Amino acid sequence: MKQTTPLRAFNFLYFALLAMFIPFLPVYFDAQGLSPSQIGFIIGTGGIITIIAQPMWGMISDRTKTIRKVLLLLIVFASITGYLLYNTGSYTMLVVFAMLTYFFLMPIDPLTESLNFRISESAGINYGSIRTFGALGYAVMSLLTGYLMTQYGAHSLALLFAAVGVLCFIVMLPIPDAPVAAKPVTLKSLKKFLTGKETLLFLLLVFISSIPARMNDTFLGVYILELGGSPGLVGQAWFLAAGSEIVVFALSFWWLRKGKELILITIACGFYFIRFFISAWITDPHWLAYLQVLQILTFPIFYTAAIQYLYRIVPVEWRATGQTVLALLFFGVSGIIASYAGGALYEYFGGKTLFLSISVMSFVGMIFGLILYRIYGRTQSNAEAEI
């Protein structure tokens, strides 16, 4: 059996777990009677937990020089807390189990991406050929989750979450660990990377661009329900979004070029702007669900290009930590602002104002991306051409 086969299966299953958690946690909270501000508070607090958990587990992985063992541990506890989360309706226990699930589930994402990138490099294959299965798992589970919530109620997710978690653990067992960097792990090299001007400007771009993306992730399902849609339609929306990613990841060998990452990120920000601006004016929940096919030109391009850019500027011995910093900004820090501010914005001004606001943020990200491309992108492209 090829070493990448179980890794592809793991990507499918882990991102299936994320599909039950990221887009459907707000829908689950809504079904429990929580208000948009309460939903925003819990998810925003989860972002704070993510800020603590992701770098902690990333550094543990780099220090112990193992990704696989850390992932196995996280999967076990995430499966338990996720089951308990979707099996309770008490507000206090919802907060407790949501925080624990954030602590164990969200750090798996950057570690998985790091494992994908390193193993694909060592095996001489394209990163997208592995990550494609994550998008497929997200798409399939989004559709299934929406159907289950509609037919059997919100609590039906508890057993499904636990079962997928168990399968995750099983398929991870035969996966080899990521190749270890020969260079010693030193805090000096990490500090040099994190304080570099190019690094800081790149991370600022990720931060600016990720806030509107995270607001959409958090409140899209709630907005579809408000417009008269069902949990099943929410599932269809995320199926279209994640399903469209499959093509992009599968063809990343064709479109992802070294030295072109910043312009690709800028293009993705431009399509984020178009997507969110149109969303603000849609009143039919079905058309809002269909619009999510524009994910094909946003998240997969943005995140894949960002990962490749990061791996070019981060010290090789700190790749897992660097990947964690990227995920921390995209899913953690930005998630806090998106949830707290987005919840308040949604509750007081409505979904239309929310989507107009995030379209403006995406436009700002596009302009900032163009500025960075003029500073760094052209120089790097010329250097790659000379090589």
VMD Tcl script that draws the C-alpha trace (Angstrom):
set ca {
  {0.00 0.00 0.00}
  {1.34 3.43 -0.91}
  {2.10 5.62 2.09}
  {-0.12 8.35 0.64}
  {-3.25 6.16 0.42}
  {-4.04 6.14 4.17}
  {-3.06 9.82 4.31}
  {-5.67 10.60 1.66}
  {-8.23 8.60 3.67}
  {-7.29 10.52 6.80}
  {-7.75 13.84 4.98}
  {-11.21 12.71 3.85}
  {-12.26 11.76 7.37}
  {-10.71 14.66 9.28}
  {-12.21 17.28 7.00}
  {-15.51 15.43 7.33}
  {-15.23 16.15 11.06}
  {-14.51 19.80 10.31}
  {-17.61 19.90 8.09}
  {-19.72 18.86 11.07}
  {-18.02 21.42 13.28}
  {-17.23 24.69 11.47}
  {-20.35 25.33 9.33}
  {-22.86 23.37 11.41}
  {-21.91 24.37 14.96}
  {-23.74 27.73 14.53}
  {-26.70 25.86 13.02}
  {-26.67 23.45 15.97}
  {-26.58 26.36 18.43}
  {-29.45 28.02 16.56}
  {-31.45 24.79 16.94}
  {-30.80 24.94 20.69}
  {-32.39 28.41 20.81}
  {-29.25 30.55 21.04}
  {-29.24 34.11 19.64}
  {-26.70 35.34 17.04}
  {-24.77 37.22 19.73}
  {-24.62 34.09 21.92}
  {-23.48 32.04 18.94}
  {-20.85 34.66 18.16}
  {-19.70 34.68 21.80}
  {-19.19 30.91 21.96}
  {-17.44 30.66 18.60}
  {-15.34 33.75 19.35}
  {-14.27 32.25 22.67}
  {-13.47 29.08 20.78}
  {-11.14 31.21 18.66}
  {-9.33 32.29 21.84}
  {-8.90 28.64 22.79}
  {-7.59 27.96 19.28}
  {-4.99 30.71 19.69}
  {-3.65 28.89 22.73}
  {-4.00 25.34 21.44}
  {-2.65 25.56 17.89}
  {0.79 27.02 18.65}
  {1.10 24.83 21.74}
  {0.51 21.59 19.83}
  {2.57 22.85 16.87}
  {5.57 23.50 19.09}
  {5.09 20.15 20.83}
  {5.20 18.53 17.40}
  {8.37 20.39 16.37}
  {10.10 19.79 19.71}
  {9.28 16.07 19.78}
  {9.87 15.78 15.99}
  {6.64 13.86 15.42}
  {3.35 14.89 13.86}
  {1.75 11.46 13.75}
  {1.74 10.74 17.50}
  {0.42 14.19 18.32}
  {-2.39 13.73 15.79}
  {-3.38 10.37 17.27}
  {-3.69 11.92 20.72}
  {-5.71 14.87 19.48}
  {-8.10 12.70 17.47}
  {-9.00 10.60 20.52}
  {-9.93 13.56 22.70}
  {-11.62 15.52 19.88}
  {-13.89 12.55 19.17}
  {-14.95 12.33 22.82}
  {-15.60 16.05 23.32}
  {-17.37 16.34 19.95}
  {-19.74 13.53 20.90}
  {-20.54 15.22 24.21}
  {-20.99 18.61 22.50}
  {-23.63 17.35 20.08}
  {-25.38 15.37 22.79}
  {-26.23 18.26 25.12}
  {-28.62 21.20 25.08}
  {-27.53 22.94 28.29}
  {-26.00 26.36 27.57}
  {-23.27 25.91 30.16}
  {-22.30 22.46 28.90}
  {-22.45 23.68 25.30}
  {-19.83 26.29 26.16}
  {-17.63 23.78 28.04}
  {-17.69 21.04 25.40}
  {-17.35 23.54 22.53}
  {-14.19 24.94 24.13}
  {-12.73 21.47 24.65}
  {-13.51 20.50 21.06}
  {-11.82 23.66 19.81}
  {-8.78 22.79 21.94}
  {-8.39 19.28 20.50}
  {-9.94 19.47 17.01}
  {-8.63 22.73 15.55}
  {-4.88 22.04 16.10}
  {-5.26 18.94 13.93}
  {-5.76 21.14 10.85}
  {-2.31 22.80 10.62}
  {-0.57 19.57 11.65}
  {-2.45 17.69 8.93}
  {-1.53 20.30 6.33}
  {2.10 20.11 7.43}
  {2.01 16.31 7.17}
  {0.42 16.57 3.72}
  {3.04 18.99 2.47}
  {6.05 17.13 3.86}
  {4.97 13.66 2.74}
  {4.02 14.94 -0.72}
  {7.48 16.54 -0.98}
  {9.28 13.36 0.10}
  {7.13 11.18 -2.17}
  {7.61 13.50 -5.14}
  {3.89 14.05 -5.69}
  {1.67 17.12 -5.81}
  {0.28 18.43 -2.51}
  {-3.11 18.99 -4.13}
  {-3.45 15.29 -5.00}
  {-3.64 14.60 -1.26}
  {-5.56 17.68 -0.13}
  {-8.24 17.00 -2.75}
  {-9.56 14.20 -0.55}
  {-9.99 16.63 2.33}
  {-12.22 18.81 0.15}
  {-14.14 15.70 -0.92}
  {-14.70 14.65 2.71}
  {-15.86 18.15 3.62}
  {-18.30 18.20 0.70}
  {-19.79 14.76 1.33}
  {-20.18 15.29 5.06}
  {-21.71 18.76 4.60}
  {-24.48 17.23 2.50}
  {-24.97 14.30 4.89}
  {-24.96 16.50 8.01}
  {-27.62 18.82 6.62}
  {-29.79 15.82 5.73}
  {-29.38 14.21 9.16}
  {-30.23 17.43 11.02}
  {-33.35 17.90 8.90}
  {-34.57 14.31 9.19}
  {-33.41 13.24 12.66}
  {-32.68 16.41 14.60}
  {-29.54 18.21 15.71}
  {-28.50 15.62 18.32}
  {-28.15 12.98 15.60}
  {-24.68 14.41 14.93}
  {-23.26 13.05 18.20}
  {-22.86 9.41 17.15}
  {-21.79 10.35 13.63}
  {-19.05 12.64 14.96}
  {-17.73 9.95 17.29}
  {-17.85 7.26 14.58}
  {-15.91 9.36 12.08}
  {-13.40 10.19 14.81}
  {-12.79 6.49 15.47}
  {-12.24 5.88 11.75}
  {-9.79 8.81 11.71}
  {-7.76 7.15 14.44}
  {-7.73 3.80 12.65}
  {-6.57 5.12 9.27}
  {-3.87 7.25 10.94}
  {-2.16 4.18 12.43}
  {-0.34 3.01 9.23}
  {0.62 6.54 8.13}
  {4.37 7.21 8.42}
  {5.58 10.25 10.30}
  {6.68 13.33 8.38}
  {10.35 13.53 7.39}
  {12.32 15.28 10.14}
  {14.43 18.34 9.38}
  {18.14 17.78 9.86}
  {18.68 21.27 11.26}
  {18.35 21.64 15.04}
  {15.27 23.37 16.43}
  {16.31 26.77 17.85}
  {14.16 29.57 19.18}
  {16.56 32.08 17.59}
  {15.66 30.94 14.07}
  {11.95 31.08 14.92}
  {12.27 34.60 16.33}
  {14.15 35.75 13.24}
  {11.40 34.41 11.01}
  {8.49 35.81 13.02}
  {10.02 39.31 13.29}
  {11.04 39.63 9.64}
  {9.36 42.42 7.66}
  {8.24 40.12 4.86}
  {6.79 37.63 7.33}
  {4.88 40.28 9.27}
  {3.41 41.88 6.13}
  {2.39 38.46 4.76}
  {0.73 37.49 8.04}
  {-1.06 40.85 8.11}
  {-2.43 40.11 4.64}
  {-3.67 36.71 5.82}
  {-5.26 38.33 8.87}
  {-7.07 41.06 6.90}
  {-8.34 38.59 4.31}
  {-9.40 35.87 6.73}
  {-11.78 37.96 8.89}
  {-14.48 38.24 6.19}
  {-14.00 34.58 5.22}
  {-14.52 33.50 8.82}
  {-17.58 35.75 9.24}
  {-19.11 34.04 6.22}
  {-18.25 30.58 7.58}
  {-19.84 31.40 10.92}
  {-23.06 33.09 9.84}
  {-23.84 31.75 6.35}
  {-25.90 28.87 7.78}
  {-27.76 31.17 10.16}
  {-28.53 33.58 7.30}
  {-29.84 30.79 5.07}
  {-32.17 29.71 7.89}
  {-33.32 33.30 8.40}
  {-34.17 33.61 4.70}
  {-36.41 30.54 5.03}
  {-33.99 27.74 4.21}
  {-33.55 24.44 6.07}
  {-30.52 22.69 7.60}
  {-30.60 20.48 4.52}
  {-30.14 23.55 2.32}
  {-27.23 24.65 4.51}
  {-25.69 21.25 3.85}
  {-26.21 21.70 0.12}
  {-24.55 25.12 0.27}
  {-21.45 23.73 1.94}
  {-21.49 20.73 -0.38}
  {-21.27 23.08 -3.35}
  {-18.56 25.13 -1.66}
  {-16.38 22.20 -0.65}
  {-17.14 20.23 -3.80}
  {-15.87 23.08 -5.94}
  {-12.56 22.98 -4.04}
  {-11.88 19.46 -5.33}
  {-11.18 20.70 -8.84}
  {-8.85 23.44 -7.61}
  {-6.81 21.16 -5.38}
  {-6.64 18.43 -8.02}
  {-5.30 20.89 -10.61}
  {-2.95 22.76 -8.26}
  {0.03 21.22 -10.11}
  {-1.11 23.26 -13.12}
  {-1.99 26.65 -11.63}
  {0.20 26.92 -8.51}
  {3.56 28.37 -9.54}
  {6.46 29.35 -7.30}
  {6.84 33.09 -7.16}
  {3.18 33.67 -8.12}
  {1.67 33.08 -4.68}
  {1.02 36.73 -3.80}
  {-0.82 37.53 -7.02}
  {-2.91 34.35 -6.60}
  {-3.82 35.39 -3.04}
  {-4.79 38.83 -4.36}
  {-7.01 37.31 -7.06}
  {-8.71 35.12 -4.44}
  {-9.41 38.23 -2.31}
  {-10.99 39.88 -5.35}
  {-13.37 36.96 -5.82}
  {-14.13 36.96 -2.08}
  {-15.26 40.57 -2.57}
  {-17.53 39.63 -5.50}
  {-18.96 36.63 -3.64}
  {-19.83 38.51 -0.45}
  {-21.15 41.59 -2.25}
  {-23.59 39.48 -4.26}
  {-24.58 37.55 -1.10}
  {-25.75 40.80 0.53}
  {-28.40 41.36 -2.13}
  {-29.80 37.83 -2.41}
  {-33.16 37.19 -0.72}
  {-33.79 33.63 -1.92}
  {-32.00 31.08 0.32}
  {-31.63 28.67 -2.59}
  {-29.75 31.20 -4.70}
  {-27.53 31.99 -1.70}
  {-26.73 28.29 -1.46}
  {-25.97 28.07 -5.18}
  {-23.66 31.08 -4.94}
  {-21.30 29.09 -2.72}
  {-19.89 27.48 -5.85}
  {-17.72 30.63 -6.02}
  {-15.67 28.96 -3.31}
  {-13.80 27.48 -6.28}
  {-12.11 30.87 -6.80}
  {-11.60 31.87 -3.17}
  {-10.56 29.66 -0.25}
  {-8.65 26.83 -2.02}
  {-6.60 29.28 -4.10}
  {-5.99 31.60 -1.16}
  {-5.00 28.92 1.36}
  {-2.92 26.73 -0.96}
  {-0.95 29.71 -2.25}
  {-0.49 30.97 1.32}
  {0.87 27.60 2.46}
  {3.37 27.46 -0.41}
  {4.47 31.04 0.23}
  {4.88 30.30 3.93}
  {6.98 27.19 3.29}
  {9.33 29.26 1.15}
  {10.06 31.80 3.88}
  {9.86 29.75 7.11}
  {12.95 27.94 8.50}
  {12.64 24.27 7.53}
  {12.92 23.07 11.14}
  {9.96 25.25 12.16}
  {7.53 24.27 9.40}
  {4.89 22.75 11.68}
  {4.97 25.87 13.87}
  {4.88 28.13 10.80}
  {1.87 26.23 9.47}
  {0.28 26.61 12.89}
  {0.82 30.39 12.82}
  {-0.90 30.55 9.44}
  {-3.86 28.48 10.65}
  {-3.90 30.49 13.87}
  {-4.50 33.69 11.96}
  {-6.98 32.18 9.51}
  {-9.04 30.14 11.97}
  {-8.09 31.54 15.39}
  {-7.43 35.26 15.77}
  {-9.59 36.23 12.82}
  {-12.25 33.82 14.07}
  {-12.46 35.69 17.37}
  {-13.02 39.04 15.71}
  {-15.34 37.53 13.11}
  {-17.49 35.82 15.73}
  {-17.73 38.60 18.31}
  {-18.04 41.50 15.85}
  {-20.02 39.47 13.31}
  {-22.50 38.29 15.95}
  {-23.14 41.84 17.14}
  {-23.29 43.19 13.57}
  {-25.73 40.48 12.52}
  {-28.00 40.87 15.53}
  {-28.27 44.68 15.37}
  {-28.12 45.35 11.61}
  {-29.00 42.04 9.91}
  {-27.40 39.70 7.42}
  {-27.37 42.13 4.48}
  {-25.25 44.66 6.36}
  {-22.97 41.87 7.56}
  {-22.24 40.68 4.02}
  {-21.78 44.22 2.69}
  {-19.27 44.86 5.47}
  {-17.23 41.75 4.78}
  {-17.22 42.49 1.04}
  {-15.52 45.81 1.86}
  {-12.97 43.98 4.05}
  {-12.18 41.60 1.19}
  {-11.69 44.56 -1.15}
  {-9.18 46.03 1.32}
  {-7.39 42.66 1.40}
  {-7.19 42.67 -2.41}
  {-5.60 46.14 -2.46}
  {-3.10 45.19 0.25}
  {-2.25 42.01 -1.69}
  {-1.48 44.09 -4.78}
  {0.83 46.29 -2.72}
  {2.73 43.28 -1.37}
  {2.98 41.78 -4.84}
  {4.62 44.98 -6.10}
  {7.11 44.81 -3.22}
  {7.93 41.09 -3.06}
  {6.07 39.16 -5.75}
  {7.85 40.44 -8.84}
  {11.29 40.02 -7.31}
  {10.54 36.42 -6.37}
  {9.07 35.68 -9.79}
  {12.22 36.96 -11.48}
  {14.41 34.93 -9.13}
  {12.43 31.78 -9.93}
  {12.73 32.50 -13.66}
  {16.50 32.80 -13.39}
  {16.69 29.46 -11.58}
}
mol new
graphics top color blue
foreach p $ca { graphics top sphere $p radius 0.5 }
foreach p [lrange $ca 0 end-1] q [lrange $ca 1 end] { graphics top cylinder $p $q radius 0.2 }
display resetview
